[in-house]
Amino acid sequence: MSSNINDTPLLLETIKIENGVIHNLPYHQERCTKSRQAIYGDTDILELKTHISPPPKGLYRCRILYAKDIHTIEYIPYIPKIISSLKIITSEVDYAYKYANRDALNSLLAKEEVYDDILIEKNGYLTDTSIANIAFYDGTQWITPENPLLKGTMRQKLLDEGFLQTKQIKVANISTYTQVALMNAMIGFRILKNIHITDNRGTHYDY
């Protein structure tokens, strides 16, 4: 394991570990490999599984910071965040790769303190919340934004399985959907109950 902090920017993988089981590792490995190649030009494989020593009991967030090599690994007991309100905001923030530095996202979130999370709109279309990909149910199937802020591992798994379909979603059209769900490595796919979404004009959408 490398302790060289000069490899910047650092990337992040957050992996769910439950009672010693590592969840969705192939998808995390694929993203790690593609990110290292795109950002650092490395074509070798950084095998995540050889560095993970999962705790045998409990639910943990395995937080891996890496660049060309592994920087640090932490096992953090996981407590899910309750989401009951989202504020749609417009931003050109770029988070195509899962960087450890989330200052830009945190700054946006801090401006909307009365809401549990933000839902970012770019170029007129919805992308993601600050911590998760999003999906809407149209009465027949689950739809997730075609151009997310970040291509999450759970999102990709559900796309590969055919559970999700992609589509560009405008803010004005979300009232046509009947349910909303969030997804990420830790929560899986979670349908939200009694969720309130507010857009920039103050219009409220309740699910």
C-alpha positions as CSV (number, residue, x, y, z in Angstrom):
1,M,0.0,0.0,0.0
2,S,1.4,3.4,-1.0
3,S,1.5,6.3,1.3
4,N,2.6,8.7,-1.4
5,I,0.4,11.7,-1.1
6,N,1.9,13.4,-4.1
7,D,-0.2,11.3,-6.5
8,T,-3.1,13.8,-7.1
9,P,-5.9,14.1,-7.5
10,L,-7.0,11.2,-5.3
11,L,-9.9,9.1,-6.3
12,L,-12.4,7.3,-4.1
13,E,-14.2,4.0,-4.1
14,T,-16.9,3.4,-1.5
15,I,-17.7,-0.3,-1.2
16,K,-20.4,-1.9,0.9
17,I,-19.3,-4.6,3.3
18,E,-21.9,-6.6,5.1
19,N,-21.0,-9.4,7.5
20,G,-17.8,-10.0,5.7
21,V,-19.3,-9.9,2.2
22,I,-17.9,-7.4,-0.3
23,H,-20.7,-6.2,-2.5
24,N,-20.5,-5.4,-6.2
25,L,-16.7,-5.6,-6.3
26,P,-16.5,-6.2,-10.1
27,Y,-18.2,-2.9,-10.8
28,H,-15.9,-1.0,-8.4
29,Q,-12.9,-2.7,-10.0
30,E,-14.1,-1.7,-13.4
31,R,-14.5,1.9,-12.5
32,C,-11.2,2.0,-10.6
33,T,-9.4,0.6,-13.7
34,K,-11.0,3.0,-16.2
35,S,-10.5,6.0,-13.9
36,R,-6.8,5.2,-13.4
37,Q,-6.3,4.8,-17.1
38,A,-8.1,8.0,-18.0
39,I,-6.5,10.2,-15.3
40,Y,-3.1,8.8,-14.8
41,G,-2.6,6.8,-18.0
42,D,-2.0,3.6,-16.1
43,T,-2.9,0.5,-18.0
44,D,-2.0,-2.0,-15.2
45,I,-4.7,-3.3,-12.9
46,L,-4.9,-2.2,-9.3
47,E,-6.5,-5.3,-7.7
48,L,-8.8,-3.9,-5.0
49,K,-9.7,-7.3,-3.6
50,T,-6.1,-7.9,-2.6
51,H,-6.1,-4.8,-0.4
52,I,-9.5,-5.3,1.3
53,S,-9.8,-7.1,4.6
54,P,-13.5,-7.1,5.4
55,P,-14.7,-7.0,9.0
56,P,-16.5,-10.3,9.6
57,K,-19.6,-8.8,11.3
58,G,-21.6,-5.6,10.8
59,L,-22.3,-3.1,8.0
60,Y,-19.4,-1.0,6.9
61,R,-18.5,1.6,4.3
62,C,-15.1,0.6,2.9
63,R,-13.6,3.9,1.9
64,I,-10.6,3.4,-0.5
65,L,-8.5,6.4,-1.5
66,Y,-6.2,5.8,-4.4
67,A,-4.3,7.2,-7.3
68,K,-1.7,5.1,-9.1
69,D,-1.5,3.1,-5.9
70,I,-3.7,2.6,-2.8
71,H,-3.4,5.6,-0.5
72,T,-5.6,4.6,2.4
73,I,-8.4,2.1,3.3
74,E,-10.9,2.7,6.1
75,Y,-13.8,0.6,7.4
76,I,-16.5,2.9,8.7
77,P,-19.6,1.6,10.4
78,Y,-22.5,2.7,8.1
79,I,-25.5,4.6,9.3
80,P,-27.9,5.5,6.3
81,K,-28.9,9.1,5.8
82,I,-32.6,9.8,5.9
83,I,-33.7,11.7,2.8
84,S,-37.2,13.3,2.9
85,S,-36.5,16.5,0.9
86,L,-34.6,17.4,-2.2
87,K,-33.9,20.9,-3.7
88,I,-33.3,21.1,-7.4
89,I,-30.5,23.5,-8.2
90,T,-28.8,24.4,-11.5
91,S,-25.0,23.9,-11.6
92,E,-22.2,23.1,-14.1
93,V,-20.3,21.2,-11.4
94,D,-18.1,18.4,-12.9
95,Y,-17.9,15.1,-11.1
96,A,-17.5,12.6,-13.9
97,Y,-14.9,10.7,-11.9
98,K,-15.3,9.8,-8.3
99,Y,-12.7,12.2,-6.8
100,A,-12.0,12.2,-3.1
101,N,-12.3,16.0,-3.2
102,R,-16.0,16.8,-3.0
103,D,-15.6,20.5,-2.1
104,A,-17.7,21.7,-5.0
105,L,-20.6,19.4,-4.2
106,N,-20.4,20.2,-0.5
107,S,-20.4,23.9,-1.2
108,L,-23.6,23.5,-3.2
109,L,-25.2,21.4,-0.5
110,A,-24.2,23.9,2.2
111,K,-26.3,26.6,0.4
112,E,-29.5,24.5,0.8
113,E,-29.2,23.6,4.5
114,V,-32.9,23.3,5.0
115,Y,-33.1,20.3,2.6
116,D,-31.7,16.9,3.1
117,D,-29.9,16.9,-0.2
118,I,-29.7,18.6,-3.6
119,L,-30.7,17.3,-7.0
120,I,-28.5,18.9,-9.7
121,E,-29.8,20.1,-13.0
122,K,-27.4,20.6,-15.9
123,N,-28.3,22.1,-19.3
124,G,-32.0,21.8,-18.4
125,Y,-31.8,18.1,-17.5
126,L,-31.7,16.3,-14.1
127,T,-28.5,14.5,-13.2
128,D,-27.9,13.2,-9.6
129,T,-28.1,14.2,-5.9
130,S,-24.9,14.9,-4.1
131,I,-24.6,11.3,-2.8
132,A,-26.6,9.1,-5.2
133,N,-28.0,8.5,-8.6
134,I,-31.7,9.0,-9.0
135,A,-34.5,7.1,-10.8
136,F,-38.2,7.8,-11.5
137,Y,-41.0,5.3,-12.1
138,D,-43.3,6.1,-15.1
139,G,-45.9,3.5,-14.3
140,T,-44.2,0.8,-16.4
141,Q,-40.4,1.0,-15.8
142,W,-37.8,2.8,-13.8
143,I,-36.0,5.6,-15.7
144,T,-32.6,7.1,-14.7
145,P,-31.1,10.3,-16.2
146,E,-29.2,9.6,-19.4
147,N,-26.3,11.9,-18.4
148,P,-25.6,11.5,-14.7
149,L,-23.2,13.5,-12.7
150,L,-21.4,10.3,-11.9
151,K,-21.9,6.8,-13.4
152,G,-22.5,4.9,-10.1
153,T,-21.7,1.2,-9.7
154,M,-25.2,0.3,-8.5
155,R,-26.7,2.3,-11.4
156,Q,-24.5,0.4,-13.9
157,K,-25.4,-3.0,-12.4
158,L,-29.2,-2.2,-12.6
159,L,-28.7,-1.0,-16.2
160,D,-26.9,-4.2,-17.1
161,E,-29.7,-6.3,-15.6
162,G,-32.3,-4.4,-17.5
163,F,-34.1,-3.1,-14.4
164,L,-33.3,0.6,-15.4
165,Q,-33.6,2.4,-18.6
166,T,-32.0,5.8,-19.4
167,K,-33.7,8.9,-20.6
168,Q,-33.1,12.7,-20.5
169,I,-35.4,14.0,-17.7
170,K,-36.4,17.6,-17.6
171,V,-37.5,19.2,-14.3
172,A,-40.9,20.1,-15.8
173,N,-41.6,16.5,-16.6
174,I,-41.0,14.9,-13.1
175,S,-44.6,15.5,-12.2
176,T,-45.5,12.7,-14.7
177,Y,-43.7,10.1,-12.6
178,T,-45.3,8.3,-9.7
179,Q,-42.3,7.2,-7.7
180,V,-38.7,8.3,-7.0
181,A,-35.7,6.2,-5.9
182,L,-32.1,6.8,-5.0
183,M,-29.3,4.3,-5.5
184,N,-25.6,4.1,-4.6
185,A,-23.2,1.4,-3.4
186,M,-24.4,1.6,0.2
187,I,-28.1,1.9,0.0
188,G,-28.6,-0.3,-3.1
189,F,-31.9,0.8,-4.8
190,R,-34.2,2.5,-2.4
191,I,-37.7,3.8,-3.2
192,L,-38.3,7.0,-1.2
193,K,-41.6,7.4,0.7
194,N,-43.0,10.8,1.6
195,I,-40.3,12.6,-0.4
196,H,-40.7,16.3,-1.2
197,I,-38.8,17.8,-4.2
198,T,-38.7,21.6,-4.7
199,D,-37.5,23.2,-7.9
200,N,-35.9,26.6,-8.4
201,R,-39.3,28.3,-8.8
202,G,-40.6,26.9,-5.5
203,T,-42.8,24.3,-7.1
204,H,-43.2,21.3,-4.9
205,Y,-43.5,17.7,-6.1
206,D,-44.6,15.1,-3.6
207,Y,-44.1,11.3,-3.8
